[in-house]
Amino acid sequence: MERLNLPFIAQRRNECKLTLQEMAEALGFRNASTYLKYEKGEYDFKANHLPVLAKKLRCNMLDLFIRLVC
Protein backbone atom coordinates (compact mmCIF):
# COMPACT_ATOMS: atom_id res chain seq x y z
CA MET A 1 0.00 0.00 0.00
CA GLU A 2 1.21 3.51 -0.78
CA ARG A 3 0.22 7.04 0.14
CA LEU A 4 1.40 10.45 -0.95
CA ASN A 5 4.51 11.77 0.76
CA LEU A 6 3.24 15.26 1.55
CA PRO A 7 6.39 16.34 3.46
CA PHE A 8 8.47 15.40 0.39
CA ILE A 9 6.18 17.45 -1.87
CA ALA A 10 6.52 20.51 0.38
CA GLN A 11 10.28 20.04 0.69
CA ARG A 12 10.79 19.67 -3.07
CA ARG A 13 8.66 22.74 -3.74
CA ASN A 14 10.91 24.73 -1.43
CA GLU A 15 14.09 23.23 -2.92
CA CYS A 16 12.87 24.15 -6.40
CA LYS A 17 12.02 27.65 -5.15
CA LEU A 18 8.42 27.36 -6.32
CA THR A 19 5.77 29.46 -4.65
CA LEU A 20 2.40 28.18 -3.52
CA GLN A 21 0.83 30.37 -6.20
CA GLU A 22 3.00 28.84 -8.94
CA MET A 23 1.95 25.37 -7.85
CA ALA A 24 -1.69 26.44 -7.64
CA GLU A 25 -1.64 27.81 -11.18
CA ALA A 26 0.09 24.69 -12.54
CA LEU A 27 -2.70 22.55 -11.09
CA GLY A 28 -5.46 24.89 -12.27
CA PHE A 29 -6.32 26.40 -8.87
CA ARG A 30 -6.96 30.11 -8.47
CA ASN A 31 -5.45 30.57 -5.04
CA ALA A 32 -2.27 29.57 -3.25
CA SER A 33 -4.41 28.81 -0.20
CA THR A 34 -6.26 26.12 -2.15
CA TYR A 35 -3.00 24.45 -3.15
CA LEU A 36 -1.75 24.64 0.44
CA LYS A 37 -4.79 22.66 1.60
CA TYR A 38 -3.74 19.86 -0.75
CA GLU A 39 -0.11 20.03 0.38
CA LYS A 40 -1.20 19.91 4.04
CA GLY A 41 -3.50 16.93 3.40
CA GLU A 42 -6.80 18.73 4.00
CA TYR A 43 -7.78 17.85 0.40
CA ASP A 44 -6.59 14.83 -1.57
CA PHE A 45 -4.55 15.29 -4.73
CA LYS A 46 -6.32 13.71 -7.70
CA ALA A 47 -4.68 11.28 -10.13
CA ASN A 48 -4.46 13.95 -12.84
CA HIS A 49 -2.48 16.20 -10.45
CA LEU A 50 0.36 13.69 -10.04
CA PRO A 51 2.09 14.11 -13.43
CA VAL A 52 1.92 17.89 -13.02
CA LEU A 53 3.40 17.68 -9.52
CA ALA A 54 6.22 15.43 -10.71
CA LYS A 55 7.04 17.74 -13.60
CA LYS A 56 6.98 20.92 -11.51
CA LEU A 57 8.98 19.30 -8.70
CA ARG A 58 11.44 17.71 -11.16
CA CYS A 59 11.05 14.22 -9.73
CA ASN A 60 9.72 10.83 -10.67
CA MET A 61 6.05 10.18 -9.93
CA LEU A 62 7.05 7.31 -7.66
CA ASP A 63 9.02 9.79 -5.53
CA LEU A 64 5.69 11.34 -4.53
CA PHE A 65 4.70 8.21 -2.60
CA ILE A 66 5.61 6.50 0.66
CA ARG A 67 5.43 2.72 0.59
CA LEU A 68 3.63 1.46 3.68
CA VAL A 69 4.48 -1.97 5.05
CA CYS A 70 1.48 -3.86 6.39
C-alpha positions in Angstrom: 0.0 0.0 0.0 1.2 3.5 -0.8 0.2 7.0 0.1 1.4 10.4 -0.9 4.5 11.8 0.8 3.2 15.3 1.6 6.4 16.3 3.5 8.5 15.4 0.4 6.2 17.4 -1.9 6.5 20.5 0.4 10.3 20.0 0.7 10.8 19.7 -3.1 8.7 22.7 -3.7 10.9 24.7 -1.4 14.1 23.2 -2.9 12.9 24.1 -6.4 12.0 27.7 -5.1 8.4 27.4 -6.3 5.8 29.5 -4.7 2.4 28.2 -3.5 0.8 30.4 -6.2 3.0 28.8 -8.9 1.9 25.4 -7.9 -1.7 26.4 -7.6 -1.6 27.8 -11.2 0.1 24.7 -12.5 -2.7 22.6 -11.1 -5.5 24.9 -12.3 -6.3 26.4 -8.9 -7.0 30.1 -8.5 -5.5 30.6 -5.0 -2.3 29.6 -3.3 -4.4 28.8 -0.2 -6.3 26.1 -2.1 -3.0 24.5 -3.2 -1.8 24.6 0.4 -4.8 22.7 1.6 -3.7 19.9 -0.8 -0.1 20.0 0.4 -1.2 19.9 4.0 -3.5 16.9 3.4 -6.8 18.7 4.0 -7.8 17.9 0.4 -6.6 14.8 -1.6 -4.6 15.3 -4.7 -6.3 13.7 -7.7 -4.7 11.3 -10.1 -4.5 14.0 -12.8 -2.5 16.2 -10.4 0.4 13.7 -10.0 2.1 14.1 -13.4 1.9 17.9 -13.0 3.4 17.7 -9.5 6.2 15.4 -10.7 7.0 17.7 -13.6 7.0 20.9 -11.5 9.0 19.3 -8.7 11.4 17.7 -11.2 11.1 14.2 -9.7 9.7 10.8 -10.7 6.0 10.2 -9.9 7.1 7.3 -7.7 9.0 9.8 -5.5 5.7 11.3 -4.5 4.7 8.2 -2.6 5.6 6.5 0.7 5.4 2.7 0.6 3.6 1.5 3.7 4.5 -2.0 5.0 1.5 -3.9 6.4 
